[in-house]
Amino acid sequence: MPGYVLGLRGQTPPSRRLNLAALGMGGRGGQIAGMFRSQNILAVCDADARQAENGRKHYGAAPFYQDYRRLLDDHGKSLDGVVIASADNTHAMLAAAAMERGKHVFCEKPLTRTIGEARALRALAERQKVITQMGNQGHSSDRIRDVCEWIWDGAIGRVHTVHACCGSNYSRIEQLPLLAERPPVPPELNWDLWVGPAPFQPFAPMYLRGKWRGWSAFGCGVIGDWVCHVVDPAFWALDLGSPRALLAEVRNFDPARHGATFPPGTKITYEFPGKGSRGPVKLIWYDGIERPPHLPELGSGNAVPGTGAMIVGDGGVIMHGSHGAGNAQILPEEKMATYKRPAQKLRRVRGSHADDWFDAIHEGRPAGSDFGYGAALTEIALLGVIALRFPGQRLEWDAAAMRFRNSSEANRFVNPLARNLTT
């Protein structure tokens, strides 16, 4: 396909505009709307009509649906693709429905709530030959490409450890007693569709408006929210693949009593085997009240990132922020000052992460964070979510068999049976 007729992004010619539907109009749906307004938005959808009110303003007069199935029935023949920004528990349901109709899909991270769902979406995308993109927007940045090229150039020697962190805390332990209450379901909310394929839970208002991230039936905690951003540079540069084992450490959390939510602080150590020319890598994830160490290479003038990572080699450290390796620098600082940057090896993205998806559709190529890449990266987070239920136990992961070698109990969470909708 030819390139854009006009060089300025935002002046997309009508012949290049895609017909899209937006599924999920809440907080995140509204936040990402600007990336898609250059296209033709044919319809929007959210199971919660109240939550959708603000997001709908970004899409003009596009008709609104509560039921994604009706939207696809009414507009399926006209749609090129869908944009999914719903809660984690419905990502797989919505994406699968669209791909089964041959539609391209942009889906926010984490790609799914369970490992089984992630594997299924990756396989379905391959079968249907559709163009997909997971919404870890920093993956399209120039800086993440810089970091990859620095590591490949040997800027910090052989990498052996990654410290990745996010200071957010999504624990809802103090709200657990409220789950016994049974308030009525608001008339504007289709609760059955909102729950989707997740295990059914009676309605509770503290699940709504983004708070679902802190509840394990619907969200994936801090680790699910942030791994796809923070770990992305190391995952890409080191071609980490799947870990062979992981171990979770938690504070102030008992899975038997608090399993409906997440710990206020976690530390999860992943062991990745050697691959190609690199040796084994240990990746340590910290969130909430758990913090990574202050490495000697940081010196006195650099603080551990609040959200970000430190990639440690035998010749230095690369420290970066949360999205797309923002503010990346090589440490010690004198090493950065004298480093001669290598020639670029990776294609740079013109415009946004959504622009990369648009271009990929027009050009018939994979997008940068397609469901093959996105599912594998998401799986790192979801393994951690499972490990939180078994603190102190080293879980041995068999990626090819999609099972833990040493825990039948942990295997129950890998690919749980999806719930069927009742409406």
RAHU-V625718 format. One record per residue. N is the residue number from 1. SS is DSSP state (H for helix, E for strand, L for the rest). Layout:
N/SS
N/SS
//
This chain:
1/L
2/L
3/L
4/L
5/L
6/L
7/L
8/L
9/L
10/L
11/L
12/L
13/L
14/H
15/H
16/H
17/L
18/L
19/E
20/E
21/E
22/E
23/E
24/L
25/L
26/L
27/H
28/H
29/H
30/H
31/H
32/L
33/H
34/H
35/H
36/L
37/L
38/L
39/L
40/E
41/E
42/E
43/E
44/E
45/E
46/L
47/L
48/E
49/H
50/H
51/H
52/H
53/H
54/H
55/H
56/H
57/H
58/H
59/H
60/L
61/L
62/L
63/E
64/E
65/E
66/L
67/L
68/H
69/H
70/H
71/H
72/H
73/H
74/H
75/H
76/L
77/L
78/L
79/L
80/L
81/E
82/E
83/E
84/E
85/L
86/L
87/L
88/H
89/H
90/H
91/H
92/H
93/H
94/H
95/H
96/H
97/H
98/H
99/H
100/H
101/L
102/L
103/L
104/E
105/E
106/E
107/E
108/E
109/L
110/L
111/L
112/L
113/L
114/L
115/H
116/H
117/H
118/H
119/H
120/H
121/H
122/H
123/H
124/H
125/H
126/H
127/H
128/H
129/L
130/L
131/L
132/E
133/E
134/E
135/E
136/L
137/H
138/H
139/H
140/H
141/L
142/H
143/H
144/H
145/H
146/H
147/H
148/H
149/H
150/H
151/H
152/H
153/L
154/L
155/L
156/L
157/L
158/L
159/E
160/E
161/E
162/E
163/E
164/E
165/E
166/E
167/L
168/L
169/L
170/L
171/L
172/L
173/H
174/H
175/H
176/H
177/H
178/H
179/H
180/H
181/L
182/L
183/L
184/L
185/L
186/L
187/L
188/L
189/E
190/L
191/H
192/H
193/H
194/H
195/H
196/L
197/L
198/L
199/L
200/L
201/L
202/L
203/L
204/L
205/H
206/H
207/H
208/L
209/L
210/L
211/H
212/H
213/H
214/H
215/L
216/L
217/L
218/L
219/L
220/L
221/H
222/H
223/H
224/H
225/H
226/H
227/H
228/H
229/H
230/H
231/L
232/H
233/H
234/H
235/H
236/H
237/H
238/H
239/L
240/L
241/L
242/L
243/L
244/L
245/E
246/E
247/E
248/E
249/E
250/E
251/L
252/L
253/L
254/L
255/H
256/H
257/H
258/H
259/L
260/L
261/L
262/L
263/L
264/L
265/E
266/E
267/E
268/E
269/E
270/E
271/E
272/E
273/L
274/L
275/E
276/L
277/L
278/E
279/L
280/L
281/E
282/E
283/E
284/E
285/E
286/E
287/E
288/E
289/L
290/L
291/L
292/L
293/L
294/L
295/L
296/H
297/H
298/H
299/L
300/L
301/L
302/L
303/L
304/L
305/L
306/L
307/E
308/E
309/E
310/E
311/E
312/E
313/E
314/L
315/L
316/E
317/E
318/E
319/E
320/E
321/L
322/L
323/L
324/L
325/L
326/L
327/L
328/L
329/E
330/E
331/E
332/L
333/H
334/H
335/H
336/H
337/H
338/H
339/L
340/L
341/L
342/L
343/L
344/L
345/L
346/L
347/L
348/L
349/L
350/L
351/L
352/L
353/H
354/H
355/H
356/H
357/H
358/H
359/H
360/H
361/H
362/H
363/H
364/L
365/L
366/L
367/L
368/L
369/L
370/L
371/H
372/H
373/H
374/H
375/H
376/H
377/H
378/H
379/H
380/H
381/H
382/H
383/H
384/H
385/H
386/H
387/H
388/H
389/H
390/H
391/L
392/L
393/L
394/L
395/E
396/E
397/E
398/E
399/L
400/L
401/L
402/L
403/E
404/E
405/L
406/L
407/L
408/H
409/H
410/H
411/H
412/L
413/L
414/L
415/L
416/L
417/L
418/L
419/L
420/L
421/L
422/L
423/L
//
